[in-house]
Amino acid sequence: MALRNRTYAAGALTVAAALMLTACGSNSSGTGSTTSASADAAGGAKVVNPGKLTTCTNIPYEPFQFKDDSGKIVGFDVDIVDLAAKKLGLTQEIVDIDFAQIKSGAAMASGKCDVAAAGMTITDERKQNIDFSVPYFDATQALLAKKGTGAKSLDDVKAKGLKLGAQASTTGLDYVKGKGLDPTEYADSPKELLALQAGQADVIVQDLPVVLTWLKKPDVAEKFELIASLDTGEQYGVGLKKGADPVLLKTINETIENAKKDGTYEQIFVKWFGKKPGELG
């Protein structure tokens, strides 16, 4: 999730197969931590739960992962990982946990999940504890502010003494701190938005796709506006435990790369963002 970066948490399949997604169950109990990590999937990939590709994420982080009206966890990240799950002959199962456990690598290392897809930016710091797939999303940070601030940049936010908010444990937080600002931290993106709506913050920093999704809601668009995009050069990756199973990592990488070649990736991108890759900014 800029993420998450949050950040922000991806196969050689047909477009039809990509859109016929398997059902994803939410499992907050972390059952993977009590099962054998030696179950074999197709091609010999090791998974923590037989028949499942268990994914750790942190919801809600719309449009990457969130619950729909029926309570099912859906989103861009979910669809990307579903491609790999299908190639392995598995059903994706989702575990919702704190993002800090994901970005530290603890969730995968302890066997709670096979992979993490949580709008998570690939960074050198995270690579010390996590193996990443090839990038599956190019991310950009954005500033969302109450209307009428007159601010158009981070420099304006600082010069005007505006109250800045950011999501904890995210690259968005790291970025603004690196620019000399000291934002108030919020545990997740909904709390961050709530702080803005309640006047606890004048401006918040968050991944651009998340901000654009918020602005589709009339109550948000009426009072708040996108004042700046911050090109931070971030990319999201699917996370695996350090020293990841080579078959699993190879399958995920091939799935992402082939989906980008055969049009499947673009189909999923348009489904969730309403635009083609490269057109969001």
N, C-alpha and C positions, 0 to 999 in steps of 0.2 A: 504495500500500500504504500504509494509513494512513500510511496509506500512504504507507503508501505513498501511497497515498496518494500509501505505497506507497503507504498508503494506504493494495479495496479493492478494472488495472492498471485498441451498441444498434441498425421499419419498418412500413410499412403492409402487412402480410402476414397471412395466416391463421395460426391456431394450428397447424394441421397443417404448414404450410410452416416454421414456426419450429422444430418438433421434428424435421424432416427435414434435419438439419444436413449441410453439406458437409464432406468430410474436410479436416482441417487438418494440414498437414505442418510439422514442426519444422525450422527452417533456421537453424542457429547461425552460418553462414558470412557472413551479411549480404550476400547476393548483390545486393540492391537497390542497393548502393553502386556497382556497376559497370555498371548498366543504365541505359537512357535513362529520363528522368523525364517523357517526353512521350507515353507510351502512352495511348491513349484507351479508357475504359470506356464503358458505356452512358450516353447522355446527355451525353457529352463530358467526363466526369471524367478527370483526369490521374492516372496511377498509375505507380509505378516499374518494375513488372514486368508485361508484357502478360498479360491474363487473370487476374491475381492482385490481391487486396487484401492487401498485405503489412502485417502487424501486429507491432509490437515489444512484447514483454512480458518479464516476469522470473519464472521459475518455480523452485520451486513456490510458489504462493500460494493454496492451497486455501481456499475453493471457487471462487475467481475464475479461476485458471488453474493447471493441474497436469497431470501425465501419469497416465493411467489404467493399468490393469494391462497393456494391450496396447502401451503406449508412446505412445498418441495424446494430444495436448494437448487438454484439455477444460476446461469450467468456465463459470461465469456470464458472464464477460467474453467468452469465446469465442463463446458463443451469441448475445450481443447484437451483436457485430460481424458475425457470420454473417448476421444479418438485413440489414444494410446491403450486405454483399457480394452477397447474392442479388439485391437490388434493382438493383444495378449490373451484374448478369450476370457476376460474378466469383467465384472460389474463394479463400477466405481462406488465406493462408500465414503461418505464425507464425515469428518470429525471436526467440530467447531471448537477451537481452543484459542487462548490468548495469543496475540500476534508475537509477543515477546518470546514465547516458547518456540515459535516457528522460526523467527529470524536468528535465534541463537543456535539452532540446530538440535535443541534438546528434544523436540517432539519426534524427530526421526531417529535420533540416537537411542531413545528409550523404547522404540518399537511401537509408538502410538500410531504411526502411519508409514506408508511406503514413500510417499511424496508429499510435497507442500505446494499448493497453488493458491496464493493469497495476494495477488498483485504485488509480488515481492521483487524489488529491484536487486539486480546482481551487483554486489560491491566486493571490493577486495577484502574488507573486514569480514563479511559474511562467508566468503570463500574459505576462510580459515576453519569454519565449522560445518560448512555445507558444500556438497557438490551440486552444481547447477547444470541444467540442460542448456542447449543453445537458446538464445533469446527468442521469445514468442510475442513480445509486445514492446514497441518504442514508446516510452512514457515522457510526459511533460508535466511540470507542476503549474499550478495556477493560483491566483489570489482572488478570493471572493469577498466582497465588501458590502456593507450597507450602502445604499444609494446616498449620494450627496457628500461623501468624504472628500472628493476632489483628488484623491490619490490615484496615481496611474502606474506606480512602481513600488518596489521595496524601499527605494530611497525616499519616496514620498511618505510611505508609512512611518519610516524612522523620523523624518524631518517634522512631520505633523504630530508626532507623539501618539499615534494611534495604537490601540490595544490589539496585539497580534496573537492569534491562536494557531496551534498546530497539533497534529496527532502524534502521540508518544510513539517512540521506537520506529520512526519513519525517516526516510531520506528527505522528505519535505522539511521536517524539523531540523535535520542536520544542515540542510542547505541554508535556511534563513539564519541559523546560528552562525554559520560560516560567513554570513554577510554582516555580522555584528548586531543582530537583533536577539532579544531574549523573550521568546513567546511563552505564553501559558500553554501547558501541555494538557491534552485531553486523551482519555483512554482509548477511544475509538472514534471513527468518523461521525456517527450519529451524535455523540456527545459534543463533538467539535461544532457541528452545525447548530445544535441546540444552544450552545454558548453564544454563537453569532446572533441567533434569533432572539436570545434573551438579553442582548446588549452587554454581555460579559466580554465580548470581543468585538472590535470594529471591523477586523479583517482576519480571514483564516487562509492558510496555505494547505492545498490538497491536490491530489492528482487531477489533471484536467478532465479526463472522462468522468470522474466522480462529480466534479463541479458542474459539468454540462448536464449530467443526469439530474442533479438537484434543481438546476434552472429550468427543467421541463415542468416542474411542479409550480402551479400558479402562485401559491402562497410564498414561495421562495423568490420567484421572478419579480413579484410585485415590489419587494422591499430590498432586494440584493442584486448585485451585478458583478460580472467578471471584469476585473480592472486590469489584469495583466496575466500573460502566459510566461512562464519561466522555463526556457529551454535548457534543461539540466543534463541532457544527453543520456538519460537513464533507459535501461532495458529490463524487462521482467524475465525471470527464468523460473522453471519448475525446480524446486529444491528437493534434494535427496540427502540421505545421511552421508557423512564424510566416508570415503571409501565405498561408494555406492556399488550395488550389484551391477556388473558391466552389461549384462543382458538387458536389465531394466533401463539403464541409462541410455544404451544404444537404441532401444526401441522408442523411447520418448523422443530422442533427438531425430531419428529417422521419421517419426510421425509428424513432428513439427515441420521439418524441412520438406517432406513430400506434400503436406497439406498446403504449404505456400506455393508449391509448383503446380498442383492440380486444380487449384481454385477453391478447395474446401475451406481454407483459411479465410479467404475473402468473403465467402458466404457467411461464415460464422461472425466475422467482423461486422459486416453490414447488418446482420441480424441484431446485434447488441448495441451498435453505435450509430446506425443509420447512415453511415458514410463508409467509403472505402479506405483501406490503409493509406496513411499519408495525408488524409483530408481533414483530420480532426482539428489540427491547429488553426 
